[in-house]
Amino acid sequence: MRIISGPDFGATDCALPFRDARNRNLDYDAVISYTDSETWGLSSVQGEIMRYRQHSGIPTKNVVVGMVSNGFTIADPRDPRQLDVVGLSTDAPAAINTFLGDLHST
């Protein structure tokens, strides 16, 4: 407990996977981020997703899994290609898999 509770891991930048993929010309159908819900830069996430989609030409899906509920939301509720998940029960992976389904449909 002492070892793993010592470091301050700071906040999670959920826009980073999209920014990195765009900068490195990587193609992803979906991005799944797991976070302790200490997120920051939320206003930039939607912009990065849109820039990545435009750059790659891929309608990439985005799933953010927060391990605890702190009222966060990263997914744009108007975007059917994004999903927020809070907590990780035994049925969460199946729900995420269902959401991802056919990656080339809505």
N, C-alpha and C positions, 0 to 999 in steps of 0.2 A: 504494500500500500504506500509506503514512504516513497519508493522509487517512482511509481506512476502518478502520484498526486503532487509531486514536486514541480514539474515543468509547467509553465504557463503557455499553453498552446495557442492562446489568442483566438481571435474570431476567424470565421471561415468566409472566404470570398467565393461565393457560388457562381460568380461570373467568370472565374479563372479558367475552368475547363473549356469554355467557348472561346475566350480570348486566345488561349494557347493553341487550340485546334485551328483557329483562323490564321494565326500568325505562322503556324507550321504547316498549313495546307493539309490538315488531316480531315478525313471524311468519317463522320459518325452518324449513324441512324438514330442513336439515343445516347443520352448522358444521364447517369444516375449518380447523384452525390449523397453521401451519408455525412451528417453533421451532428455535432452535439447541441445544435440549435443556437450556438453563439455565432450569429452571422452578421455581416456588415456589407456595406456597398449594395444594398438591395435595389436602389434606384438604377444601378448600372446593369443589373442582371438582365432585365428585359431588353435593353439596348444591345447588349452583347449577344443575346440569343438571336435577335433579329439580324444583326450584322453577320453573324455566323451563317444563318440560313441563306441570306442573300449571297454571301461570298461563296458558299459551297454548292448552292442550288439544291440542298437537301432539306426537307421539312423535318428536321431533327426534333425528336421528342425529348422532354426534360422531366426528370423525376428527382425530387429532393426529399430525402428521408431525414427528418429531425428525430433524434433519439428521445428527446423530451419535449413537452409542450410548453412553449413560452409565448404563445400567441403569434409565432412567426408565420408568414406566408411569403413564398417566393414565386410560386407559379401564378401566372396571370389567369384569373378565373374565366376570362373571356377567350382564352386560348385552349382549344380542346387537345392540344399536343403537349400540355404541361400538367403535372400532378404533384401535389404536396402530400406527403405521408408523415404522420406523427406517430412515433413509437414503432416497435418492430415485434408484432405478435407472430405466431406461427403461420398465420394466413396472409401476412403482408407480402411475402415473395410471390405467392400465387396471384394476389391482387395486382402487383406491379407487372407480372408477366401478362396478365389479361389486358392491362392498360397498354402495354407495349404491343401485344398481339401482332397484327400485320403492320409493320413499321411504315409501310407506304400508304396507309389509309389514315383517315382522321382519327 
